[in-house]
């Protein structure tokens, strides 16, 4: 693969990973860390994965688990010290690209964290349960009965993709002055 970016070797990839993790306040999934790290066109997934696992082995990154048990990664104190030392060796353009990438991924992570869905089955009924939350709590909670599990999954997937639009449509429908239509 031709190298079109500024990152030239594994050590620089490690510096970039540490730079990114130092910017984050919460642990991040491996795929999200990979996405943020590959902001420089010279970094490919396999080089990233190798560098990241070496950082875990060396104690610069800690592997933890989220509430579902999925692996997540965060910087350790040792990693912070190394990041402080090596940040200036990353080209400015790479640091700026990484920060833009971080903003995109963190924004998506926050959105995804605010949307919860599940398909539940009880007493022969199937329902799609959809919730939209913000920092203060749940702002919308829907439980919609369906005929089949397939319909419930469709509702669940549509809500995940379009939660904000669905919320706004429900709000508009609930605020509609239906009495006005009857008077005409």
DRENGU-20404 format. One line per field, with one value per atom (N, C-alpha, C, O): residue in three letters; y, x, z; atom name. Coordinates in steps of 0.05 Angstrom, whole numbers. Each point is the difference from the previous one (the first is absolute). Layout:
! residues N
r <- c(ALA, ...) .
y <- c(Y, ...) .
x <- c(X, ...) .
z <- c(Z, ...) .
a <- c(CA, ...) .
END
This chain:
! residues 184
r <- c(UNK, UNK, UNK, UNK, UNK, UNK, UNK, UNK, UNK, UNK, UNK, UNK, UNK, UNK, UNK, UNK, UNK, UNK, UNK, UNK, UNK, UNK, UNK, UNK, UNK, UNK, UNK, UNK, UNK, UNK, UNK, UNK, UNK, UNK, UNK, UNK, UNK, UNK, UNK, UNK, UNK, UNK, UNK, UNK, UNK, UNK, UNK, UNK, UNK, UNK, UNK, UNK, UNK, UNK, UNK, UNK, UNK, UNK, UNK, UNK, UNK, UNK, UNK, UNK, UNK, UNK, UNK, UNK, UNK, UNK, UNK, UNK, UNK, UNK, UNK, UNK, UNK, UNK, UNK, UNK, UNK, UNK, UNK, UNK, UNK, UNK, UNK, UNK, UNK, UNK, UNK, UNK, UNK, UNK, UNK, UNK, UNK, UNK, UNK, UNK, UNK, UNK, UNK, UNK, UNK, UNK, UNK, UNK, UNK, UNK, UNK, UNK, UNK, UNK, UNK, UNK, UNK, UNK, UNK, UNK, UNK, UNK, UNK, UNK, UNK, UNK, UNK, UNK, UNK, UNK, UNK, UNK, UNK, UNK, UNK, UNK, UNK, UNK, UNK, UNK, UNK, UNK, UNK, UNK, UNK, UNK, UNK, UNK, UNK, UNK, UNK, UNK, UNK, UNK, UNK, UNK, UNK, UNK, UNK, UNK, UNK, UNK, UNK, UNK, UNK, UNK, UNK, UNK, UNK, UNK, UNK, UNK, UNK, UNK, UNK, UNK, UNK, UNK, UNK, UNK, UNK, UNK, UNK, UNK, UNK, UNK, UNK, UNK, UNK, UNK, UNK, UNK, UNK, UNK, UNK, UNK, UNK, UNK, UNK, UNK, UNK, UNK, UNK, UNK, UNK, UNK, UNK, UNK, UNK, UNK, UNK, UNK, UNK, UNK, UNK, UNK, UNK, UNK, UNK, UNK, UNK, UNK, UNK, UNK, UNK, UNK, UNK, UNK, UNK, UNK, UNK, UNK, UNK, UNK, UNK, UNK, UNK, UNK, UNK, UNK, UNK, UNK, UNK, UNK, UNK, UNK, UNK, UNK, UNK, UNK, UNK, UNK, UNK, UNK, UNK, UNK, UNK, UNK, UNK, UNK, UNK, UNK, UNK, UNK, UNK, UNK, UNK, UNK, UNK, UNK, UNK, UNK, UNK, UNK, UNK, UNK, UNK, UNK, UNK, UNK, UNK, UNK, UNK, UNK, UNK, UNK, UNK, UNK, UNK, UNK, UNK, UNK, UNK, UNK, UNK, UNK, UNK, UNK, UNK, UNK, UNK, UNK, UNK, UNK, UNK, UNK, UNK, UNK, UNK, UNK, UNK, UNK, UNK, UNK, UNK, UNK, UNK, UNK, UNK, UNK, UNK, UNK, UNK, UNK, UNK, UNK, UNK, UNK, UNK, UNK, UNK, UNK, UNK, UNK, UNK, UNK, UNK, UNK, UNK, UNK, UNK, UNK, UNK, UNK, UNK, UNK, UNK, UNK, UNK, UNK, UNK, UNK, UNK, UNK, UNK, UNK, UNK, UNK, UNK, UNK, UNK, UNK, UNK, UNK, UNK, UNK, UNK, UNK, UNK, UNK, UNK, UNK, UNK, UNK, UNK, UNK, UNK, UNK, UNK, UNK, UNK, UNK, UNK, UNK, UNK, UNK, UNK, UNK, UNK, UNK, UNK, UNK, UNK, UNK, UNK, UNK, UNK, UNK, UNK, UNK, UNK, UNK, UNK, UNK, UNK, UNK, UNK, UNK, UNK, UNK, UNK, UNK, UNK, UNK, UNK, UNK, UNK, UNK, UNK, UNK, UNK, UNK, UNK, UNK, UNK, UNK, UNK, UNK, UNK, UNK, UNK, UNK, UNK, UNK, UNK, UNK, UNK, UNK, UNK, UNK, UNK, UNK, UNK, UNK, UNK, UNK, UNK, UNK, UNK, UNK, UNK, UNK, UNK, UNK, UNK, UNK, UNK, UNK, UNK, UNK, UNK, UNK, UNK, UNK, UNK, UNK, UNK, UNK, UNK, UNK, UNK, UNK, UNK, UNK, UNK, UNK, UNK, UNK, UNK, UNK, UNK, UNK, UNK, UNK, UNK, UNK, UNK, UNK, UNK, UNK, UNK, UNK, UNK, UNK, UNK, UNK, UNK, UNK, UNK, UNK, UNK, UNK, UNK, UNK, UNK, UNK, UNK, UNK, UNK, UNK, UNK, UNK, UNK, UNK, UNK, UNK, UNK, UNK, UNK, UNK, UNK, UNK, UNK, UNK, UNK, UNK, UNK, UNK, UNK, UNK, UNK, UNK, UNK, UNK, UNK, UNK, UNK, UNK, UNK, UNK, UNK, UNK, UNK, UNK, UNK, UNK, UNK, UNK, UNK, UNK, UNK, UNK, UNK, UNK, UNK, UNK, UNK, UNK, UNK, UNK, UNK, UNK, UNK, UNK, UNK, UNK, UNK, UNK, UNK, UNK, UNK, UNK, UNK, UNK, UNK, UNK, UNK, UNK, UNK, UNK, UNK, UNK, UNK, UNK, UNK, UNK, UNK, UNK, UNK, UNK, UNK, UNK, UNK, UNK, UNK, UNK, UNK, UNK, UNK, UNK, UNK, UNK, UNK, UNK, UNK, UNK, UNK, UNK, UNK, UNK, UNK, UNK, UNK, UNK, UNK, UNK, UNK, UNK, UNK, UNK, UNK, UNK, UNK, UNK, UNK, UNK, UNK, UNK, UNK, UNK, UNK, UNK, UNK, UNK, UNK, UNK, UNK, UNK, UNK, UNK, UNK, UNK, UNK, UNK, UNK, UNK, UNK, UNK, UNK, UNK, UNK, UNK, UNK, UNK, UNK, UNK, UNK, UNK, UNK, UNK, UNK, UNK, UNK, UNK, UNK, UNK, UNK, UNK, UNK, UNK, UNK, UNK, UNK, UNK, UNK, UNK, UNK, UNK, UNK, UNK, UNK, UNK, UNK, UNK, UNK, UNK, UNK, UNK, UNK, UNK, UNK, UNK, UNK, UNK, UNK, UNK, UNK, UNK, UNK, UNK, UNK, UNK, UNK, UNK, UNK, UNK, UNK, UNK, UNK, UNK, UNK, UNK, UNK, UNK, UNK, UNK, UNK, UNK, UNK, UNK, UNK, UNK, UNK, UNK, UNK, UNK, UNK, UNK, UNK, UNK, UNK, UNK, UNK, UNK, UNK, UNK) .
y <- c(-24, 24, 25, 2, 16, 25, 17, 1, 11, 17, 29, 14, -6, 27, 19, 23, -32, 16, 7, -3, 13, 10, -21, 2, -22, -21, -19, -10, 5, -17, -27, -18, 15, -25, -7, 17, -40, -10, 18, 5, 6, 18, 24, 9, 3, 23, -7, 16, -41, -9, -2, 8, -18, -1, 28, 4, 15, 27, 11, 13, -19, 9, -12, 14, -40, -14, 13, 5, 0, 12, 28, 9, 6, 27, 0, 16, -35, -2, -8, 13, -33, -10, 21, 1, 16, 20, 21, 14, -10, 19, -10, 16, -42, -11, -3, -5, 8, -3, -27, -7, -8, -26, -21, 6, -31, -22, -1, 8, -19, -1, -28, -13, 5, -26, 0, 20, -44, -3, 11, 14, -19, 9, 30, 12, 1, 29, 12, 20, -33, 9, -3, 18, -39, -5, 22, 11, -4, 20, 27, 14, -7, 26, 0, 20, -43, -2, 1, 11, -22, -1, 27, 0, 22, 26, 8, 16, -27, 5, -22, -24, 31, -19, -22, -19, 23, -20, -23, -20, 23, -21, -20, 8, -33, -20, -16, 2, -17, -13, -19, -1, -15, -20, 13, -10, 31, 14, 12, -1, 13, 11, -21, 3, -26, -22, -10, -4, 1, -10, 20, -7, 33, 21, 2, 3, -4, 2, -23, 4, -29, -22, 1, -9, 20, 4, 21, -3, 23, 20, -12, 8, -27, -14, -17, 1, -16, -17, 16, -9, 33, 16, 16, 13, -14, 15, 29, 14, -6, 28, 3, 22, -44, -1, -22, -22, 27, -21, -10, 16, -42, -12, -4, -12, 23, -3, -11, -8, 6, -9, 20, 14, -12, 18, -17, -23, 35, -13, -26, -17, 14, -24, -21, -23, 30, -18, 2, -14, 33, 4, 15, 16, -23, 12, 29, 8, 8, 29, 6, -14, 37, 7, 29, 18, -14, 27, 3, -19, 44, 6, -4, 6, -15, -3, 25, 16, -14, 21, -1, 20, -45, -4, 10, 13, -18, 9, 30, 12, 1, 29, 13, 19, -30, 11, -2, 18, -41, -4, 19, 11, -8, 18, 29, 14, -6, 27, 4, 22, -42, 2, -1, 14, -30, -5, 17, -1, 16, 14, 18, 1, 13, 19, -14, 13, -39, -14, -7, -9, 11, -4, 25, 22, -24, 24, 14, -13, 39, 17, -9, -2, -3, -8, -26, -4, -14, -26, 5, -12, 29, 6, 13, -7, 25, 13, -20, 0, -17, -21, -18, -8, 1, -18, 13, -13, 39, 14, 2, -3, 7, 0, -28, -2, -18, -28, -6, -13, 22, -4, 12, -12, 37, 14, -16, -3, -7, -15, -26, -6, -9, -25, 4, -14, 33, 5, 10, -8, 24, 9, -24, -1, -17, -24, -18, -11, 9, -16, 11, -15, 42, 12, -4, -6, 8, -4, -29, -6, -13, -28, -7, -16, 29, -5, 11, -9, 29, 12, -16, 5, -25, -16, -29, -13, 4, -28, -13, 11, -35, -15, -29, -10, -4, -29, -11, 14, -39, -15, -18, -16, 18, -17, -18, 7, -31, -19, -10, -9, 12, -11, -8, 15, -37, -10, -2, 6, -13, -3, 27, -1, 23, 26, 8, -7, 23, 11, 30, 12, 1, 29, 11, -12, 35, 16, 21, 16, -15, 20, 20, -8, 33, 20, 24, 10, -2, 22, 20, -8, 33, 22, 15, 9, -5, 14, 23, 2, 16, 20, 0, -19, 39, 0, 0, -8, 18, 2, -25, -2, -16, -24, -7, 11, -28, -10, 23, 11, -5, 20, -12, 13, -38, -14, -30, -10, -3, -28, -11, 7, -25, -13, -30, -12, 0, -29, -6, 5, -16, -5, -30, -14, 5, -28, -5, 17, -40, -8, -28, -14, 7, -26, -21, -23, 31, -19, 12, 25, -42, 9, 16, 20, -28, 14, 30, 18, -13, 27, 16, 23, -36, 13, 7, 22, -39, 5, 24, 16, -15, 22, 26, 20, -20, 24, 8, 24, -43, 5, 12, 20, -31, 10, 28, 17, -13, 27, 21, 22, -29, 19, 6, 23, -43, 5, 19, 18, -20, 17, 27, 20, -18, 25, 10, 12, -16, 6, 29, 7, 11, 29, 8, 15, -25, 6, -12, 13, -37, -13, 16, 5, 3, 17, 25, 7, 7, 25, -4, 16, -38, -6, -6, 9, -24, -5, 25, 5, 12, 25, 18, 12, -10, 16, -11, 16, -42, -12, 5, 5, -6, 4, 29, 6, 13, 28, 11, 23, -39, 8, 7, -14, 35, 8, -14, 11, -34, -16, 11, -4, 19, 13, 20, 4, 10, 20, -12, 12, -36, -14, -7, 0, -6, -7, 24, -2, 26, 25, 9, 14, -22, 10, -14, 5) .
x <- c(17, -17, 18, 17, -22, 16, -6, -23, 43, -2, -6, 17, -43, -8, -3, -7, 12, -3, 26, 21, -22, 24, 11, 23, -39, 9, 18, -9, 33, 19, 6, 8, -11, 7, -18, -16, 20, -16, 2, -20, 43, 3, -17, -13, 11, -17, -29, -17, 9, -27, -6, -22, 40, -4, -3, -18, 34, -3, -28, -13, 4, -26, -22, -19, 21, -20, -1, -21, 44, 2, -12, -14, 21, -11, -30, -13, 1, -29, -12, -19, 29, -11, 2, -17, 38, 3, -22, -7, -5, -21, -27, -18, 15, -26, -3, 20, -44, -6, -11, 0, -9, -12, 15, 12, -13, 11, -14, -23, 37, -11, 4, 19, -38, 2, 24, 7, 3, 23, -6, 16, -40, -7, -1, 8, -18, -1, 28, 6, 11, 28, 14, 15, -21, 12, -9, 16, -41, -11, 13, 7, -3, 13, 29, 10, 4, 28, 5, 21, -38, 4, -6, -6, 6, -5, 23, -4, 28, 22, 0, 0, 1, -3, 21, -3, 25, 21, -4, 14, -33, -4, -21, -22, 28, -20, -8, 13, -34, -12, 20, 2, 12, 18, 24, 8, 2, 22, -11, 13, -37, -12, -5, 8, -20, -6, 25, 1, 20, 26, 11, 8, -8, 10, -17, 11, -37, -18, 4, 0, 3, 4, 27, 3, 17, 26, -3, 13, -29, -5, -15, 5, -23, -13, 20, 1, 16, 20, 20, 9, -2, 19, -12, 15, -41, -13, -7, -7, 10, -7, -30, -11, -2, -29, -11, 12, -35, -14, -24, -15, 11, -24, -20, 6, -30, -22, -24, 2, -25, -25, -22, -1, -17, -23, -22, 4, -28, -22, -9, -13, 19, -8, 22, -3, 26, 23, 19, 20, -26, 17, 26, -1, 23, 26, 0, -9, 21, 4, 28, 13, -3, 28, 1, -14, 33, 4, 30, 14, -5, 28, 5, -17, 41, 9, 17, 6, 1, 18, 27, 11, -1, 24, -3, 18, -41, -6, -2, 9, -21, -2, 27, 5, 13, 27, 14, 14, -17, 12, -12, 14, -41, -14, 10, 4, -1, 10, 28, 6, 10, 28, 1, 16, -33, 3, -19, 2, -21, -20, 13, -9, 30, 12, 14, 6, -1, 12, -20, 7, -33, -21, -3, -2, 1, -4, -26, -20, 20, -23, -24, -22, 25, -23, -12, -24, 40, -10, -16, -21, 32, -15, -26, -20, 19, -26, -19, -24, 34, -18, -10, -23, 40, -9, -21, -20, 23, -20, -27, -21, 22, -25, -13, -25, 41, -10, -12, -21, 34, -10, -27, -18, 14, -25, -23, -22, 28, -20, -8, -23, 43, -5, -14, -19, 28, -12, -28, -18, 12, -27, -18, -22, 32, -16, -4, -21, 42, -2, -21, -15, 15, -20, -28, -19, 15, -26, -9, -22, 41, -7, -6, -18, 31, -5, -27, -11, 1, -26, -24, -23, 29, -22, 2, 21, -42, -1, -25, -22, 26, -22, 2, 22, -44, 0, -26, -20, 21, -24, -6, 17, -42, -7, -24, -17, 18, -22, -10, 15, -42, -12, -29, -14, 6, -27, -8, -24, 42, -6, -1, -6, 11, 0, 29, 18, -15, 27, -3, -19, 39, 0, 28, 20, -20, 25, -1, -18, 39, 2, 22, 23, -30, 19, 1, -21, 46, 3, 21, 20, -26, 18, 5, -19, 45, 7, 19, 12, -11, 21, 13, -4, 20, 14, -18, 8, -33, -18, -18, -14, 14, -16, -14, 6, -26, -15, -18, -15, 16, -18, -22, -19, 23, -21, 3, 22, -44, 0, -25, -22, 27, -22, 1, 22, -44, -2, -22, -24, 32, -19, -3, 19, -44, -6, 0, -9, 19, 1, -11, -4, -1, -10, 22, -4, 27, 22, 26, 2, 17, 26, 14, 13, -17, 12, -9, 16, -41, -11, 13, 7, -5, 12, 29, 9, 6, 28, 1, 18, -36, -1, -5, 13, -32, -5, 24, 8, 5, 24, 22, 12, -7, 21, -6, 18, -43, -8, 3, 9, -16, 3, 29, 7, 10, 29, 11, 16, -25, 10, -13, 13, -37, -16, -13, -21, 33, -12, -8, -22, 39, -6, -24, -17, 16, -22, -26, -21, 22, -24, -10, -24, 43, -7, -14, -21, 32, -12, -27, -18, 15, -26, -22, -22, 30, -19, -7, -23, 43, -5, -18, -19, 24, -18, -28, -19, 16, -27, -14, -24, 39, -12, -7, -18, 32, -5, -20, -9, 1, -20, -26, -9, -4, -26, -22, -9, 2, -20, -28, -16, 11, -27, -4, -23, 44, -2, -10, -16, 25, -9, -29, -14, 3, -29, -18, -23, 33, -16, -4, -20, 37, -3, -20, -4) .
z <- c(0, 0, 0, 17, -36, 0, 24, 9, 2, 24, -9, -9, 13, -8, 24, -4, 28, 23, 13, -13, 37, 14, 19, 9, -1, 18, -16, -20, 30, -15, 13, -15, 41, 12, 24, 8, 4, 22, 24, 14, -8, 23, -3, 19, -43, -5, 3, 9, -17, 3, 30, 9, 7, 29, 11, 17, -26, 10, -7, 17, -41, -8, 17, 8, -3, 17, 28, 11, 0, 27, -1, 19, -40, -3, 0, 14, -29, -2, 27, 9, 3, 25, 22, 18, -19, 21, -3, 20, -43, -5, 10, 4, 0, 7, 31, 14, -5, 29, 7, 23, -43, 5, -16, -21, 30, -17, -27, -2, -17, -27, -12, 7, -24, -13, -20, -10, 5, -18, -27, -12, 1, -27, -1, -20, 41, 1, 2, -13, 29, 2, -27, -8, -6, -26, -20, -14, 15, -18, 5, -19, 44, 7, -8, -10, 14, -6, -30, -9, -7, -29, -14, -24, 40, -11, -19, -18, 22, -17, -21, 6, -31, -22, -1, -14, 29, 0, 19, -2, 20, 21, -11, -7, 7, -7, 25, 21, -23, 23, 13, 25, -40, 12, 14, 22, -33, 14, 26, 21, -22, 24, 21, 23, -31, 19, 13, 25, -40, 11, 20, 22, -29, 18, 25, 22, -25, 23, 20, 24, -34, 17, 14, 23, -36, 13, 23, 21, -25, 21, 23, 23, -28, 22, 15, 25, -40, 13, 17, 20, -29, 14, 23, 15, -12, 22, -6, 19, -44, -7, -4, 3, -10, -4, 17, 2, 11, 16, -16, -11, 12, -12, 22, 20, -24, 19, -15, -23, 37, -13, 5, 20, -40, 4, 13, 8, -6, 14, -13, 13, -39, -14, 0, -9, 21, 1, -24, -2, -16, -23, 9, 18, -31, 6, -7, -21, 39, -4, 9, 15, -25, 5, 10, -9, 28, 10, 7, 5, -4, 5, 30, 17, -10, 28, 7, -17, 42, 8, -14, -9, 6, -16, -28, -11, -1, -27, -2, -19, 40, 0, 1, -14, 30, 2, -27, -9, -4, -26, -21, -17, 19, -19, 3, -19, 44, 5, -12, -11, 13, -11, -30, -12, 0, -29, -18, -24, 36, -16, -21, -23, 30, -18, -24, -20, 22, -23, -21, -22, 29, -21, -17, 12, -38, -16, 7, 7, -8, 7, -16, 11, -37, -17, 9, -2, 12, 10, 26, 4, 14, 25, -6, 13, -32, -7, -13, 6, -24, -12, 22, -1, 20, 22, 17, 7, -2, 16, -14, 12, -39, -15, 0, 4, -7, 1, 28, 1, 20, 27, 3, 11, -21, 3, -14, 11, -35, -15, 15, 4, 5, 13, 27, 7, 9, 26, -3, 16, -36, -5, -6, 10, -27, -6, 24, 4, 13, 24, 19, 12, -9, 17, -10, 15, -41, -12, 5, 8, -14, 3, 30, 5, 13, 29, 8, 20, -34, 7, -10, 7, -24, -13, 10, -3, 14, 10, -12, 0, -11, -11, 8, 6, -6, 4, -11, -2, -5, -7, 23, 9, 1, 23, -9, -16, 28, -5, 27, 17, -14, 24, -6, -14, 25, -4, -29, -6, -12, -28, -15, -24, 37, -13, -5, 14, -35, -7, 0, -10, 22, 1, -5, 6, -18, -4, 22, 1, 15, 21, -9, -4, 2, -10, 20, 8, -1, 19, -11, -12, 16, -7, 25, 13, -6, 25, -5, -22, 41, 0, 28, 15, -9, 26, 24, 21, -25, 23, 3, 20, -39, 2, -26, -21, 23, -23, -10, 16, -42, -11, -18, -6, -1, -16, 6, -1, 7, 3, -13, 6, -25, -15, 3, -2, 6, -2, -20, 5, -28, -22, -4, -6, 8, -5, -30, -15, 7, -28, -3, 19, -44, -6, 0, 9, -20, -2, 12, 4, 2, 9, -22, 6, -30, -23, -1, -4, 9, 1, 23, -3, 26, 24, -6, 8, -21, -7, -19, 2, -21, -19, 14, -5, 24, 16, 16, 1, 11, 16, -17, 7, -31, -17, -11, -2, -5, -10, 22, -5, 29, 23, 4, 4, -5, 4, -21, 7, -32, -21, 0, -10, 20, -4, 26, -1, 24, 26, 2, 9, -18, 2, -17, 9, -33, -18, 11, -2, 12, 12, 24, 3, 14, 23, -9, 11, -31, -9, -13, 3, -18, -12, 22, -3, 23, 22, 14, 7, -1, 13, -16, 11, -37, -18, 0, 1, -1, 0, 27, 0, 21, 27, 5, 15, -28, 3, -20, 3, -22, -20, 14, 18, -27, 11, -17, -20, 29, -15, 2, -17, 38, 3, -22, -9, 1, -21, -26, -14, 8, -24, 1, -21, 44, 3, -3, -8, 15, -1, -29, -5, -13, -28, -15, -24) .
a <- c(N, CA, C, O, N, CA, C, O, N, CA, C, O, N, CA, C, O, N, CA, C, O, N, CA, C, O, N, CA, C, O, N, CA, C, O, N, CA, C, O, N, CA, C, O, N, CA, C, O, N, CA, C, O, N, CA, C, O, N, CA, C, O, N, CA, C, O, N, CA, C, O, N, CA, C, O, N, CA, C, O, N, CA, C, O, N, CA, C, O, N, CA, C, O, N, CA, C, O, N, CA, C, O, N, CA, C, O, N, CA, C, O, N, CA, C, O, N, CA, C, O, N, CA, C, O, N, CA, C, O, N, CA, C, O, N, CA, C, O, N, CA, C, O, N, CA, C, O, N, CA, C, O, N, CA, C, O, N, CA, C, O, N, CA, C, O, N, CA, C, O, N, CA, C, O, N, CA, C, O, N, CA, C, O, N, CA, C, O, N, CA, C, O, N, CA, C, O, N, CA, C, O, N, CA, C, O, N, CA, C, O, N, CA, C, O, N, CA, C, O, N, CA, C, O, N, CA, C, O, N, CA, C, O, N, CA, C, O, N, CA, C, O, N, CA, C, O, N, CA, C, O, N, CA, C, O, N, CA, C, O, N, CA, C, O, N, CA, C, O, N, CA, C, O, N, CA, C, O, N, CA, C, O, N, CA, C, O, N, CA, C, O, N, CA, C, O, N, CA, C, O, N, CA, C, O, N, CA, C, O, N, CA, C, O, N, CA, C, O, N, CA, C, O, N, CA, C, O, N, CA, C, O, N, CA, C, O, N, CA, C, O, N, CA, C, O, N, CA, C, O, N, CA, C, O, N, CA, C, O, N, CA, C, O, N, CA, C, O, N, CA, C, O, N, CA, C, O, N, CA, C, O, N, CA, C, O, N, CA, C, O, N, CA, C, O, N, CA, C, O, N, CA, C, O, N, CA, C, O, N, CA, C, O, N, CA, C, O, N, CA, C, O, N, CA, C, O, N, CA, C, O, N, CA, C, O, N, CA, C, O, N, CA, C, O, N, CA, C, O, N, CA, C, O, N, CA, C, O, N, CA, C, O, N, CA, C, O, N, CA, C, O, N, CA, C, O, N, CA, C, O, N, CA, C, O, N, CA, C, O, N, CA, C, O, N, CA, C, O, N, CA, C, O, N, CA, C, O, N, CA, C, O, N, CA, C, O, N, CA, C, O, N, CA, C, O, N, CA, C, O, N, CA, C, O, N, CA, C, O, N, CA, C, O, N, CA, C, O, N, CA, C, O, N, CA, C, O, N, CA, C, O, N, CA, C, O, N, CA, C, O, N, CA, C, O, N, CA, C, O, N, CA, C, O, N, CA, C, O, N, CA, C, O, N, CA, C, O, N, CA, C, O, N, CA, C, O, N, CA, C, O, N, CA, C, O, N, CA, C, O, N, CA, C, O, N, CA, C, O, N, CA, C, O, N, CA, C, O, N, CA, C, O, N, CA, C, O, N, CA, C, O, N, CA, C, O, N, CA, C, O, N, CA, C, O, N, CA, C, O, N, CA, C, O, N, CA, C, O, N, CA, C, O, N, CA, C, O, N, CA, C, O, N, CA, C, O, N, CA, C, O, N, CA, C, O, N, CA, C, O, N, CA, C, O, N, CA, C, O, N, CA, C, O, N, CA, C, O, N, CA, C, O, N, CA, C, O, N, CA, C, O, N, CA, C, O, N, CA, C, O, N, CA, C, O, N, CA, C, O, N, CA, C, O, N, CA, C, O, N, CA, C, O, N, CA, C, O, N, CA, C, O, N, CA, C, O, N, CA, C, O, N, CA, C, O, N, CA, C, O, N, CA, C, O, N, CA, C, O, N, CA, C, O, N, CA, C, O, N, CA, C, O, N, CA, C, O) .
END
